[in-house]
Amino acid sequence: RCKKICPYETGALMRGHSSEISDEEGLVKNGQEYWVFVVFGTSKMDARNYPQEVANGLASENYMSRTFKTQLHKMGVLD
């Protein structure tokens, strides 16, 4: 879902996404170093927190476990 809604200019951010799923948790990663600037913004660019949008959608669909929410919160992605 992150790939589908991430900002697209060159496609590098979209291609940088990968995921890992275990019995207890799922992780979404991005290999592009600039993802943090896109998600959290800069002094010249507004934040585009698309992982938060995905997490909110999953939460409303009851897909997201408490562990996943906790991990995203620790990373600063969830409010």
Steps between C-alpha positions, in 0.01 A plus 500: 500500500789739566624446146160592361465834681858622546594824325625428149749709312774269377361172636803443724299538822239252377765247392680540836218335696533147633326306773577230751227293661540268796250325725484798734561809290536649158751768404499736206841633409633744244857487372499858375685724744273797432176328611530670839488844336189406302319356803597763757557799269771763501513875547424534128263205450184395682487153653327235291448230761358234271593212738268664757221499242557130433514421873176689562331308220624167631393587853150584383491165319626321816811369319756660724617337819595685817864400442505662156349821635757505781790458257375780275453723802857433617629595155304825519279412203176473701369777721 
